[in-house]
Amino acid sequence: MLSIQRAASVVALAHIFPPELHPYPDDEVRENWRRLLSHADARVVLAEVDGAGIGLAGTEPPWLQGLYVLPSAWGTGVAGRLHDEALSAISGAGCTHARLWVLEHNRRARSFYERRGWRPDGSSRVVPFPPGPLDVGYTLSLSGD
């Protein structure tokens, strides 16, 4: 999970977290995945090709906690399939809305989510990793309203 998230993030977020200035926080990210997996209602969906992971999505209803795809698989539809599986897990847990955080200046991710019906919900938070960018909250109705 860490290796997929790192590979995707280093490429997608270099304009926010320049790798020469901000080393990737392996220990913190690994601990975040451990913490997520310690919750009974958490799920991780893994996309594989020939037995190798190429993408993953983690949920803890109602939250989509993360969706990451290796850059070599961008544009192949893997992210869309992971997204749909994650929403199925959240909906299957009885949630009528899904939530997520996305970096304010991660235009690629924001566009991806907005094309799928997610909308900013007015919430925000400062990300605890230097240089402290802003996350914006998004919500998606799972009940069609």
Secondary structure, DSSP 8 states (H G I E B T S, - for coil): -HHHHHHHHHHHTTTTS-TTTS---HHHHHHHHHHHHTSTT-EEEEEEETTEEEEEEEEETTEEEEEEE-GGGTTTTHHHHHHHHHHHHHHHTT-SEEEEEEETT-HHHHHHHHHTT-EEEEEEEE-SSTT--EEEEEEEESS--
